[in-house]
Amino acid sequence: MISSVRGVVLAVAGTTAVIEVGGVGLSVSVTPQHALSLRVGSEALVRTALIVREDDLSLFGFVDTDELAVFDLLRGVTGVGPKSAMGVLAAMTPTQVASAVATEDDAAFRKVSGIGPKTAKLIVVSLAGKMQAITTSAVRAPMVRATVSDNVLVALVGLGWSERVAAQAVDEALASADGDETATVPALLRLALTRLGPQQPLSAASARGSSGR
């Protein structure tokens, strides 16, 4: 079972990303939102589920363990295959899925392409009582990550980088690392500085330009 892959993103097209792991390019199906967060040439960590069929091996990728957990739960519902489960995740976050199940809102699932009224109701019934852990972590994680990323952004701007460049570096660091690697300011700051590479902050570049005049 391949539960995650980490490597350089070789290509991203539509909802397919190719990630090089140990010299081998693995084709991973992801949601449109996830695909947009991946940068060709950058390293990425993707949680994965390997679906084995008689004539096919398919690897599906996820931003975090909550998405993966929801994917697995959805696949356990009669009539919901991997592609339909990915369709749900493309249209709804894990928190929204949990909320729809908790409020018995099958209409939310009927809006997903490929999910009919009968299957939508079955999703709500089948997942009832199974989403509490996902709801808790999904609500808590964005709050922690937002606070950490805001502090790192302030630190980078304070070091002399423009807010636009600093924000891009923080976004790329968040997209390419797992929760543990971005849970604290020092850890995320290191990753963001790695993204910035050898380029100099504006203040340093300006100072050098002034000294040359």
PyRosetta script that sets phi, psi and omega in degrees:
from pyrosetta import init, pose_from_sequence

init()
pose = pose_from_sequence("MISSVRGVVLAVAGTTAVIEVGGVGLSVSVTPQHALSLRVGSEALVRTALIVREDDLSLFGFVDTDELAVFDLLRGVTGVGPKSAMGVLAAMTPTQVASAVATEDDAAFRKVSGIGPKTAKLIVVSLAGKMQAITTSAVRAPMVRATVSDNVLVALVGLGWSERVAAQAVDEALASADGDETATVPALLRLALTRLGPQQPLSAASARGSSGR")
pose.set_psi(1, 127.1)
pose.set_omega(1, 177.4)
pose.set_phi(2, -96.5)
pose.set_psi(2, 106.8)
pose.set_omega(2, -175.6)
pose.set_phi(3, -93.7)
pose.set_psi(3, -16.1)
pose.set_omega(3, 175.8)
pose.set_phi(4, -164.5)
pose.set_psi(4, 157.1)
pose.set_omega(4, 174.2)
pose.set_phi(5, -134.8)
pose.set_psi(5, 142.1)
pose.set_omega(5, 175.7)
pose.set_phi(6, -130.8)
pose.set_psi(6, 129.3)
pose.set_omega(6, 179.5)
pose.set_phi(7, 177.3)
pose.set_psi(7, -176.3)
pose.set_omega(7, -179.0)
pose.set_phi(8, -79.9)
pose.set_psi(8, 134.7)
pose.set_omega(8, 177.9)
pose.set_phi(9, -76.4)
pose.set_psi(9, 115.9)
pose.set_omega(9, -178.9)
pose.set_phi(10, -87.4)
pose.set_psi(10, -33.3)
pose.set_omega(10, -178.1)
pose.set_phi(11, -162.0)
pose.set_psi(11, 151.3)
pose.set_omega(11, 173.8)
pose.set_phi(12, -138.3)
pose.set_psi(12, 122.3)
pose.set_omega(12, 179.4)
pose.set_phi(13, -141.2)
pose.set_psi(13, 116.8)
pose.set_omega(13, -178.8)
pose.set_phi(14, 63.6)
pose.set_psi(14, -116.5)
pose.set_omega(14, 178.6)
pose.set_phi(15, -112.2)
pose.set_psi(15, 25.2)
pose.set_omega(15, 178.8)
pose.set_phi(16, -123.2)
pose.set_psi(16, 129.1)
pose.set_omega(16, 175.9)
pose.set_phi(17, -119.2)
pose.set_psi(17, 142.2)
pose.set_omega(17, 175.8)
pose.set_phi(18, -110.2)
pose.set_psi(18, 118.9)
pose.set_omega(18, -177.8)
pose.set_phi(19, -118.2)
pose.set_psi(19, 128.3)
pose.set_omega(19, -178.5)
pose.set_phi(20, -85.4)
pose.set_psi(20, 121.9)
pose.set_omega(20, 178.3)
pose.set_phi(21, -127.3)
pose.set_psi(21, 114.2)
pose.set_omega(21, 179.7)
pose.set_phi(22, 60.0)
pose.set_psi(22, 34.8)
pose.set_omega(22, 179.2)
pose.set_phi(23, 84.9)
pose.set_psi(23, 0.1)
pose.set_omega(23, -179.8)
pose.set_phi(24, -113.2)
pose.set_psi(24, 129.9)
pose.set_omega(24, 177.7)
pose.set_phi(25, -86.6)
pose.set_psi(25, 116.5)
pose.set_omega(25, -180.0)
pose.set_phi(26, -99.6)
pose.set_psi(26, 130.2)
pose.set_omega(26, 177.3)
pose.set_phi(27, -87.1)
pose.set_psi(27, 122.0)
pose.set_omega(27, -175.6)
pose.set_phi(28, -123.9)
pose.set_psi(28, 127.8)
pose.set_omega(28, 176.0)
pose.set_phi(29, -83.3)
pose.set_psi(29, 128.0)
pose.set_omega(29, -178.2)
pose.set_phi(30, -132.2)
pose.set_psi(30, 171.3)
pose.set_omega(30, 176.0)
pose.set_phi(31, -77.2)
pose.set_psi(31, 160.8)
pose.set_omega(31, 178.0)
pose.set_phi(32, -57.2)
pose.set_psi(32, -39.6)
pose.set_omega(32, -180.0)
pose.set_phi(33, -64.6)
pose.set_psi(33, -41.8)
pose.set_omega(33, 179.8)
pose.set_phi(34, -65.2)
pose.set_psi(34, -41.6)
pose.set_omega(34, 179.9)
pose.set_phi(35, -59.4)
pose.set_psi(35, -39.9)
pose.set_omega(35, -179.3)
pose.set_phi(36, -66.7)
pose.set_psi(36, -24.9)
pose.set_omega(36, -178.1)
pose.set_phi(37, -84.0)
pose.set_psi(37, -13.5)
pose.set_omega(37, -178.6)
pose.set_phi(38, -86.9)
pose.set_psi(38, 139.2)
pose.set_omega(38, -178.7)
pose.set_phi(39, -116.2)
pose.set_psi(39, 125.0)
pose.set_omega(39, 177.6)
pose.set_phi(40, -60.8)
pose.set_psi(40, 130.5)
pose.set_omega(40, -178.7)
pose.set_phi(41, 94.2)
pose.set_psi(41, -12.9)
pose.set_omega(41, 178.4)
pose.set_phi(42, -97.8)
pose.set_psi(42, 156.8)
pose.set_omega(42, 177.2)
pose.set_phi(43, -82.7)
pose.set_psi(43, 143.2)
pose.set_omega(43, 179.8)
pose.set_phi(44, -137.8)
pose.set_psi(44, 145.8)
pose.set_omega(44, 171.3)
pose.set_phi(45, -110.9)
pose.set_psi(45, 122.9)
pose.set_omega(45, -177.0)
pose.set_phi(46, -125.8)
pose.set_psi(46, 124.6)
pose.set_omega(46, 172.7)
pose.set_phi(47, -71.7)
pose.set_psi(47, 139.9)
pose.set_omega(47, -173.0)
pose.set_phi(48, -135.3)
pose.set_psi(48, 159.0)
pose.set_omega(48, 171.5)
pose.set_phi(49, -131.1)
pose.set_psi(49, 125.8)
pose.set_omega(49, 178.8)
pose.set_phi(50, -96.2)
pose.set_psi(50, 119.4)
pose.set_omega(50, 179.5)
pose.set_phi(51, -102.7)
pose.set_psi(51, 117.6)
pose.set_omega(51, -176.4)
pose.set_phi(52, -104.1)
pose.set_psi(52, 123.6)
pose.set_omega(52, 174.7)
pose.set_phi(53, -124.5)
pose.set_psi(53, 170.7)
pose.set_omega(53, -174.4)
pose.set_phi(54, -56.7)
pose.set_psi(54, -38.3)
pose.set_omega(54, -176.4)
pose.set_phi(55, -121.6)
pose.set_psi(55, 19.8)
pose.set_omega(55, -175.0)
pose.set_phi(56, -159.9)
pose.set_psi(56, 142.7)
pose.set_omega(56, 171.3)
pose.set_phi(57, -120.6)
pose.set_psi(57, 117.2)
pose.set_omega(57, -177.6)
pose.set_phi(58, -120.8)
pose.set_psi(58, 135.0)
pose.set_omega(58, -179.9)
pose.set_phi(59, -110.9)
pose.set_psi(59, 123.2)
pose.set_omega(59, 179.7)
pose.set_phi(60, -110.3)
pose.set_psi(60, 136.0)
pose.set_omega(60, -174.5)
pose.set_phi(61, -115.6)
pose.set_psi(61, 151.9)
pose.set_omega(61, -175.0)
pose.set_phi(62, -140.2)
pose.set_psi(62, 153.2)
pose.set_omega(62, -179.0)
pose.set_phi(63, -66.3)
pose.set_psi(63, -41.7)
pose.set_omega(63, -176.5)
pose.set_phi(64, -149.6)
pose.set_psi(64, -179.3)
pose.set_omega(64, -176.4)
pose.set_phi(65, -70.4)
pose.set_psi(65, -25.2)
pose.set_omega(65, 177.6)
pose.set_phi(66, -65.8)
pose.set_psi(66, -45.1)
pose.set_omega(66, 177.4)
pose.set_phi(67, -61.1)
pose.set_psi(67, -42.4)
pose.set_omega(67, 179.4)
pose.set_phi(68, -62.9)
pose.set_psi(68, -41.8)
pose.set_omega(68, 180.0)
pose.set_phi(69, -63.7)
pose.set_psi(69, -42.6)
pose.set_omega(69, 178.9)
pose.set_phi(70, -65.0)
pose.set_psi(70, -40.4)
pose.set_omega(70, 177.2)
pose.set_phi(71, -57.7)
pose.set_psi(71, -46.9)
pose.set_omega(71, -179.9)
pose.set_phi(72, -64.4)
pose.set_psi(72, -40.2)
pose.set_omega(72, 178.3)
pose.set_phi(73, -64.5)
pose.set_psi(73, -43.3)
pose.set_omega(73, -179.5)
pose.set_phi(74, -63.9)
pose.set_psi(74, -38.6)
pose.set_omega(74, 179.9)
pose.set_phi(75, -66.1)
pose.set_psi(75, -20.2)
pose.set_omega(75, 178.4)
pose.set_phi(76, -79.7)
pose.set_psi(76, -6.7)
pose.set_omega(76, 179.4)
pose.set_phi(77, -88.5)
pose.set_psi(77, 131.4)
pose.set_omega(77, 179.6)
pose.set_phi(78, -56.7)
pose.set_psi(78, 128.0)
pose.set_omega(78, 177.9)
pose.set_phi(79, 93.8)
pose.set_psi(79, -4.6)
pose.set_omega(79, 179.4)
pose.set_phi(80, -109.7)
pose.set_psi(80, 110.9)
pose.set_omega(80, 177.2)
pose.set_phi(81, -95.1)
pose.set_psi(81, -178.6)
pose.set_omega(81, -178.8)
pose.set_phi(82, -57.7)
pose.set_psi(82, -42.4)
pose.set_omega(82, -178.2)
pose.set_phi(83, -67.3)
pose.set_psi(83, -39.2)
pose.set_omega(83, 177.9)
pose.set_phi(84, -67.4)
pose.set_psi(84, -38.5)
pose.set_omega(84, 178.4)
pose.set_phi(85, -63.8)
pose.set_psi(85, -40.3)
pose.set_omega(85, 176.6)
pose.set_phi(86, -66.1)
pose.set_psi(86, -33.9)
pose.set_omega(86, 177.4)
pose.set_phi(87, -62.7)
pose.set_psi(87, -39.6)
pose.set_omega(87, 177.2)
pose.set_phi(88, -64.2)
pose.set_psi(88, -45.5)
pose.set_omega(88, -179.0)
pose.set_phi(89, -68.7)
pose.set_psi(89, -24.5)
pose.set_omega(89, 176.5)
pose.set_phi(90, -73.1)
pose.set_psi(90, -26.8)
pose.set_omega(90, -176.8)
pose.set_phi(91, -100.3)
pose.set_psi(91, -22.0)
pose.set_omega(91, -174.4)
pose.set_phi(92, -138.3)
pose.set_psi(92, 145.2)
pose.set_omega(92, 173.6)
pose.set_phi(93, -80.3)
pose.set_psi(93, 163.7)
pose.set_omega(93, 175.7)
pose.set_phi(94, -55.2)
pose.set_psi(94, -37.6)
pose.set_omega(94, 178.6)
pose.set_phi(95, -64.0)
pose.set_psi(95, -41.2)
pose.set_omega(95, 179.8)
pose.set_phi(96, -68.1)
pose.set_psi(96, -36.5)
pose.set_omega(96, 176.0)
pose.set_phi(97, -63.0)
pose.set_psi(97, -46.8)
pose.set_omega(97, 180.0)
pose.set_phi(98, -61.6)
pose.set_psi(98, -40.7)
pose.set_omega(98, -179.7)
pose.set_phi(99, -66.0)
pose.set_psi(99, -42.3)
pose.set_omega(99, 179.5)
pose.set_phi(100, -64.0)
pose.set_psi(100, -39.0)
pose.set_omega(100, 178.5)
pose.set_phi(101, -67.9)
pose.set_psi(101, -43.3)
pose.set_omega(101, -178.0)
pose.set_phi(102, -63.5)
pose.set_psi(102, -35.5)
pose.set_omega(102, -178.1)
pose.set_phi(103, -96.6)
pose.set_psi(103, 5.6)
pose.set_omega(103, 179.9)
pose.set_phi(104, 56.8)
pose.set_psi(104, 39.5)
pose.set_omega(104, -178.3)
pose.set_phi(105, -93.1)
pose.set_psi(105, 81.0)
pose.set_omega(105, -179.2)
pose.set_phi(106, -70.9)
pose.set_psi(106, -17.5)
pose.set_omega(106, 178.5)
pose.set_phi(107, -60.8)
pose.set_psi(107, -32.1)
pose.set_omega(107, 179.8)
pose.set_phi(108, -62.3)
pose.set_psi(108, -35.4)
pose.set_omega(108, -179.6)
pose.set_phi(109, -81.6)
pose.set_psi(109, -26.7)
pose.set_omega(109, 178.8)
pose.set_phi(110, -66.9)
pose.set_psi(110, -20.8)
pose.set_omega(110, 179.5)
pose.set_phi(111, -74.9)
pose.set_psi(111, -14.2)
pose.set_omega(111, -178.6)
pose.set_phi(112, -82.2)
pose.set_psi(112, 130.8)
pose.set_omega(112, 179.5)
pose.set_phi(113, -59.2)
pose.set_psi(113, 129.4)
pose.set_omega(113, 178.7)
pose.set_phi(114, 93.7)
pose.set_psi(114, -6.9)
pose.set_omega(114, 178.9)
pose.set_phi(115, -106.7)
pose.set_psi(115, 111.7)
pose.set_omega(115, 180.0)
pose.set_phi(116, -87.4)
pose.set_psi(116, 174.4)
pose.set_omega(116, -178.5)
pose.set_phi(117, -56.8)
pose.set_psi(117, -42.5)
pose.set_omega(117, -178.4)
pose.set_phi(118, -65.6)
pose.set_psi(118, -45.1)
pose.set_omega(118, -180.0)
pose.set_phi(119, -67.5)
pose.set_psi(119, -37.1)
pose.set_omega(119, 179.0)
pose.set_phi(120, -60.6)
pose.set_psi(120, -44.8)
pose.set_omega(120, 178.2)
pose.set_phi(121, -65.4)
pose.set_psi(121, -37.8)
pose.set_omega(121, -179.3)
pose.set_phi(122, -66.2)
pose.set_psi(122, -35.7)
pose.set_omega(122, 177.4)
pose.set_phi(123, -61.7)
pose.set_psi(123, -46.8)
pose.set_omega(123, -179.0)
pose.set_phi(124, -61.4)
pose.set_psi(124, -44.4)
pose.set_omega(124, -178.3)
pose.set_phi(125, -68.9)
pose.set_psi(125, -44.2)
pose.set_omega(125, -175.1)
pose.set_phi(126, -69.3)
pose.set_psi(126, -33.0)
pose.set_omega(126, -175.9)
pose.set_phi(127, -94.1)
pose.set_psi(127, -2.2)
pose.set_omega(127, 179.8)
pose.set_phi(128, -58.0)
pose.set_psi(128, 127.6)
pose.set_omega(128, 178.7)
pose.set_phi(129, 83.6)
pose.set_psi(129, 0.5)
pose.set_omega(129, -177.0)
pose.set_phi(130, -109.4)
pose.set_psi(130, 2.2)
pose.set_omega(130, -171.4)
pose.set_phi(131, -109.5)
pose.set_psi(131, 1.3)
pose.set_omega(131, -173.6)
pose.set_phi(132, -60.3)
pose.set_psi(132, -45.8)
pose.set_omega(132, -179.0)
pose.set_phi(133, -63.4)
pose.set_psi(133, -38.5)
pose.set_omega(133, 179.8)
pose.set_phi(134, -67.7)
pose.set_psi(134, -40.9)
pose.set_omega(134, 178.9)
pose.set_phi(135, -60.9)
pose.set_psi(135, -44.8)
pose.set_omega(135, -177.4)
pose.set_phi(136, -63.6)
pose.set_psi(136, -48.7)
pose.set_omega(136, -177.6)
pose.set_phi(137, -71.7)
pose.set_psi(137, -34.0)
pose.set_omega(137, -178.6)
pose.set_phi(138, -68.5)
pose.set_psi(138, -32.6)
pose.set_omega(138, 178.7)
pose.set_phi(139, -76.9)
pose.set_psi(139, -39.9)
pose.set_omega(139, -175.4)
pose.set_phi(140, -74.5)
pose.set_psi(140, -42.6)
pose.set_omega(140, -174.0)
pose.set_phi(141, -59.2)
pose.set_psi(141, -47.3)
pose.set_omega(141, -179.5)
pose.set_phi(142, -61.4)
pose.set_psi(142, -34.1)
pose.set_omega(142, 179.8)
pose.set_phi(143, -64.5)
pose.set_psi(143, -44.6)
pose.set_omega(143, -179.9)
pose.set_phi(144, -66.3)
pose.set_psi(144, -47.3)
pose.set_omega(144, -176.9)
pose.set_phi(145, -63.7)
pose.set_psi(145, -38.5)
pose.set_omega(145, -179.6)
pose.set_phi(146, -63.8)
pose.set_psi(146, -43.3)
pose.set_omega(146, 180.0)
pose.set_phi(147, -63.6)
pose.set_psi(147, -45.7)
pose.set_omega(147, 180.0)
pose.set_phi(148, -63.5)
pose.set_psi(148, -47.4)
pose.set_omega(148, -177.6)
pose.set_phi(149, -65.1)
pose.set_psi(149, -36.4)
pose.set_omega(149, 177.6)
pose.set_phi(150, -62.8)
pose.set_psi(150, -43.0)
pose.set_omega(150, -179.8)
pose.set_phi(151, -66.4)
pose.set_psi(151, -38.5)
pose.set_omega(151, 178.2)
pose.set_phi(152, -66.9)
pose.set_psi(152, -39.8)
pose.set_omega(152, 178.2)
pose.set_phi(153, -60.2)
pose.set_psi(153, -44.8)
pose.set_omega(153, 177.9)
pose.set_phi(154, -61.0)
pose.set_psi(154, -41.4)
pose.set_omega(154, -179.6)
pose.set_phi(155, -63.5)
pose.set_psi(155, -43.4)
pose.set_omega(155, -179.1)
pose.set_phi(156, -66.6)
pose.set_psi(156, -41.0)
pose.set_omega(156, 177.1)
pose.set_phi(157, -63.3)
pose.set_psi(157, -39.0)
pose.set_omega(157, 177.8)
pose.set_phi(158, -64.3)
pose.set_psi(158, -28.5)
pose.set_omega(158, 178.2)
pose.set_phi(159, -79.9)
pose.set_psi(159, -9.7)
pose.set_omega(159, 174.8)
pose.set_phi(160, 119.1)
pose.set_psi(160, -7.4)
pose.set_omega(160, 178.9)
pose.set_phi(161, -78.1)
pose.set_psi(161, 151.4)
pose.set_omega(161, 176.7)
pose.set_phi(162, -69.2)
pose.set_psi(162, 156.1)
pose.set_omega(162, -178.1)
pose.set_phi(163, -62.7)
pose.set_psi(163, -36.1)
pose.set_omega(163, -179.6)
pose.set_phi(164, -65.0)
pose.set_psi(164, -48.0)
pose.set_omega(164, -179.5)
pose.set_phi(165, -65.7)
pose.set_psi(165, -41.8)
pose.set_omega(165, -179.8)
pose.set_phi(166, -64.1)
pose.set_psi(166, -43.1)
pose.set_omega(166, -179.4)
pose.set_phi(167, -63.6)
pose.set_psi(167, -39.4)
pose.set_omega(167, 178.8)
pose.set_phi(168, -64.8)
pose.set_psi(168, -40.8)
pose.set_omega(168, 179.4)
pose.set_phi(169, -64.4)
pose.set_psi(169, -40.9)
pose.set_omega(169, 178.7)
pose.set_phi(170, -65.1)
pose.set_psi(170, -44.5)
pose.set_omega(170, 179.3)
pose.set_phi(171, -60.4)
pose.set_psi(171, -42.4)
pose.set_omega(171, -179.6)
pose.set_phi(172, -67.1)
pose.set_psi(172, -37.5)
pose.set_omega(172, 178.7)
pose.set_phi(173, -65.2)
pose.set_psi(173, -42.7)
pose.set_omega(173, 179.6)
pose.set_phi(174, -64.7)
pose.set_psi(174, -38.0)
pose.set_omega(174, -176.5)
pose.set_phi(175, -73.5)
pose.set_psi(175, -26.5)
pose.set_omega(175, -173.0)
pose.set_phi(176, -100.1)
pose.set_psi(176, -5.1)
pose.set_omega(176, -175.8)
pose.set_phi(177, -121.7)
pose.set_psi(177, 163.5)
pose.set_omega(177, 178.4)
pose.set_phi(178, -88.7)
pose.set_psi(178, 177.3)
pose.set_omega(178, -175.0)
pose.set_phi(179, -59.2)
pose.set_psi(179, -39.5)
pose.set_omega(179, -178.3)
pose.set_phi(180, -64.3)
pose.set_psi(180, -34.6)
pose.set_omega(180, -176.7)
pose.set_phi(181, -78.1)
pose.set_psi(181, -14.4)
pose.set_omega(181, -178.2)
pose.set_phi(182, -121.9)
pose.set_psi(182, 16.5)
pose.set_omega(182, -174.5)
pose.set_phi(183, -81.4)
pose.set_psi(183, -19.6)
pose.set_omega(183, -178.6)
pose.set_phi(184, -124.4)
pose.set_psi(184, 156.9)
pose.set_omega(184, -179.3)
pose.set_phi(185, -61.1)
pose.set_psi(185, -48.8)
pose.set_omega(185, -179.9)
pose.set_phi(186, -58.4)
pose.set_psi(186, -41.7)
pose.set_omega(186, -177.6)
pose.set_phi(187, -66.0)
pose.set_psi(187, -46.6)
pose.set_omega(187, -179.5)
pose.set_phi(188, -68.4)
pose.set_psi(188, -35.9)
pose.set_omega(188, 178.8)
pose.set_phi(189, -62.3)
pose.set_psi(189, -42.1)
pose.set_omega(189, 178.0)
pose.set_phi(190, -60.4)
pose.set_psi(190, -44.3)
pose.set_omega(190, -179.6)
pose.set_phi(191, -64.7)
pose.set_psi(191, -41.2)
pose.set_omega(191, 179.9)
pose.set_phi(192, -65.5)
pose.set_psi(192, -40.4)
pose.set_omega(192, 178.3)
pose.set_phi(193, -64.8)
pose.set_psi(193, -34.1)
pose.set_omega(193, 176.2)
pose.set_phi(194, -64.4)
pose.set_psi(194, -40.0)
pose.set_omega(194, 177.8)
pose.set_phi(195, -63.1)
pose.set_psi(195, -38.0)
pose.set_omega(195, -178.4)
pose.set_phi(196, -69.6)
pose.set_psi(196, -27.6)
pose.set_omega(196, 175.2)
pose.set_phi(197, 63.0)
pose.set_psi(197, -144.6)
pose.set_omega(197, -174.1)
pose.set_phi(198, -79.2)
pose.set_psi(198, -6.6)
pose.set_omega(198, -178.4)
pose.set_phi(199, -63.1)
pose.set_psi(199, 146.3)
pose.set_omega(199, -176.6)
pose.set_phi(200, -95.1)
pose.set_psi(200, 149.2)
pose.set_omega(200, 175.5)
pose.set_phi(201, -67.2)
pose.set_psi(201, 162.6)
pose.set_omega(201, -176.7)
pose.set_phi(202, -58.1)
pose.set_psi(202, -41.4)
pose.set_omega(202, -176.6)
pose.set_phi(203, -61.9)
pose.set_psi(203, -40.6)
pose.set_omega(203, -179.9)
pose.set_phi(204, -69.0)
pose.set_psi(204, -41.9)
pose.set_omega(204, -179.3)
pose.set_phi(205, -65.5)
pose.set_psi(205, -39.3)
pose.set_omega(205, -179.5)
pose.set_phi(206, -66.7)
pose.set_psi(206, -41.3)
pose.set_omega(206, -179.1)
pose.set_phi(207, -64.2)
pose.set_psi(207, -40.4)
pose.set_omega(207, -179.8)
pose.set_phi(208, -67.6)
pose.set_psi(208, -37.6)
pose.set_omega(208, 179.0)
pose.set_phi(209, -66.3)
pose.set_psi(209, -38.1)
pose.set_omega(209, -179.2)
pose.set_phi(210, -66.8)
pose.set_psi(210, -40.2)
pose.set_omega(210, -177.1)
pose.set_phi(211, -68.9)
pose.set_psi(211, -22.9)
pose.set_omega(211, -178.4)
pose.set_phi(212, -83.6)
pose.set_psi(212, -11.5)
pose.set_omega(212, -179.2)
pose.set_phi(213, -89.1)
pose.dump_pdb("model.pdb")
